[in-house]
Amino acid sequence: MPKAGITYGPRITAPDYAKIDEDTERQVLEGLGIRRPEDLVAARPDDLVVKAWGIVVQADAEIALHLDERDQALAHLWFYEQRLGLSKTAGLTNTGYRQALVRLMFGDKRHSGPDATSNAELVQAAEEAGIERVAGAEEQLLKTAPIVYAARARRELAVRYVQEAVLALSQEPYGWTPERIAEHVGVHRDLIYKQRAAARKRRGM
């Protein structure tokens, strides 16, 4: 979110998110007990859905543990040090980056950001919003951002496998109801209905 009138500090080298993406797919497949995506055809969907949901739960826990630390470091580096390229460093789109900052600042990711036009105004806006200064913010960002990014990537991939397994269990030869699937996985039935609908939509059903 660079603006005229603000002097910026140096960019921070971004982690290798392409490598993280590669590692993520391998980790999810290992968690599902398969080596290649094509091996899914031989996997039992009742086993697959439990393993895939377990990956989602673990990813959610990692995100919850590290997200605020990442966003606090981001906010410090933007408001107090005025560093450029932070969206890339955090592995976020420009929109995701803005949402992270305003979520921390206002508690609502849809809020519009502060309209600062100078370094001093950025600092003032942060102080008025109660944004804490973070010692070692660059190191904290470089530590937490890849963790959150990887967890979100694993979650996104695992949810797709959850959806495919739910759809398979809903069809013959299984013919399980959403209620039975939900009981098997240990989740509320509404989640199963939602995942089944997503899988059907993706397949044009």
N, C-alpha and C positions, 0 to 999 in steps of 0.2 A: 504493500500500500504506500509506495513512495509518493511524496508530495513536494511541490516546489516550495522553497523557503526552509526546508529541513536539511541539515547536514548529516550524512549517514556514515556510520562506521563500516569497517571491512566485512565482507561476506564471510560466512562460516562454511567450510567445506561440508557438503552433504554426505551422509552415510551412503553405502552402496545399496540402494533400495532394490535395484534389479536383482542383485544376488539374494537379498532377503526374500523376494518373490519366488525365486527358484527354490530356496530352502524351505519356504512355506509349503509349497506343493508336496515336496518330499516328506515333510513332517506330518502333514495331514494324511497322506497315503499310508505312512507307517502307523499312524494312530488308528487307522481303519483296518490295519492288518493286511494290506495289499501292497504290491510293488509298483504296479502301473495302473493308470485309469481304466484300461481295457479289461483288467482283472475284475472289475466291479460286476461284470455279468455273471460271474460265478459266486459272488458273495451273497450270503443270506440277508435279505433286507431287514429281517427282525433283529439280526445282530448288528448290521450296519447302522441302523437308525440310533441304536443305543450308543455306539462308539462315536458316531458323528455328533450327537447331542452332547456327549461328554467333552468333546473338543470345543464346542461352542461355550459351554459353561466355564471351562478353564480359560478360554480367551476372554470372556467377560470379566473374570476375576482379575486377570492381568491388566486389562484396560482400566478397571476401577481402581486398581492399586497405583497405577503410574500416570493416569491422564492428567490429574491436577498438577502433579510435579512438572510434567511436560509443559502444560499451559502456563504455569507460573514462570517457568524459565523463558518461554516465548514472550510473555508479557513484559518481563524485566528487560529482555534484550531489545524489544521494540520501543517501549516507552522510555526507558532510562538510558539505554545505550544507542538506540536508533540504528540497529544493524539491518542491513539489506539481505534479501534472499532467504529470509527465515522460513517461508512456506516450503521451499525446496529442501532446506535443512531438516525440517520436520516431516517431510514426506507428505505434505498436504497440497491440495489445490489452493489457488488464491482465495476461493470462496470458503473452503474449509479452514484456512488460516484465519480469515476475518471472523468466522463464526467462533473459533476457539478463543480469540481475544475478547470478543464482546460477551461470550458466555461467562468467562471468568470475571469480566468487568461489571456486567449488568445482570448476570444470572439468566440470560436469554440470548441464545445464539442468533435470533432474528432481529435483535436490537441493532440500530445503526451505530457505527463507531463514533468516537469523538472527532469533531471537526477541527483538529489542531493544524496550524500552519507554521509552527516553529518548534524547535527542540524544547524550548522552555514550556510551550503550551502542552506538548506531549507529556512532559514530566508533571506539570500541574494537573492534567487530566487524570493521570495515573494515581497521583497522591490523593486527589479528591475522591477517587473511586476506591481507595484503600488497597491498591495494588502493591503488594509487598516487594521490596527489593530482595533479590536472590543472590547470595554470595556464590560464585562459581556457576553462574547461570549457563554459560556456554557448555561447560562440562556436563551439567545436569541435563541440558537439552540433548546433547549428543548421546547421553546414556539412556534417557527415557523415550525419546522419539522413536528409535528403532524398535523398542519393546512394544510400544503402542501400535506402531505400523504393522509389525509382524503379527500381533495378536488379532488385529482387525482383519488382516489378510487371511489368517487361518479361520477366523470366524466366518467370513464371507464364503470361503470355499466349503467349509464344513456344513453351513446352512444349505448349500446346494445339494450336498449328499443327503442331508436330512430330508429335504423335499423329495428327492428321487426315491428314497427308501419308503417314505410315507405313501407316495403314489403307487409304488410297487405293492406294498402291503394292502392297499385299498382295492387292488385288482385281483383277478384270479391268477394263480390258484389259491391265493391267501384269502381275499375277501374280508379283511379286517375292517371293523368300523373305526371311525376316529376315536371313539371312546376306548376301544380296546388298545389301539396304538398308544394313546395318551397314558393309559394305565401301565402299559409295557415300558414306556420310556420314563414315566414318573413326572409328567407335566400336565398342565391343564388342557382339556380337550380343545379349547379355542385356539391354542397354538397349533395343534395338529390340523384343524380345519384351515387355518391360515397358510400353513406350509403346503398342504395339498392343493389349495387354490393357486398358489404361486407356481407349483410344478405344472399344473394343468394349463395355466396361462402361457408358460414358457413353451409348452409343447403344442399350443394352439388347440387345446381340447375344450 
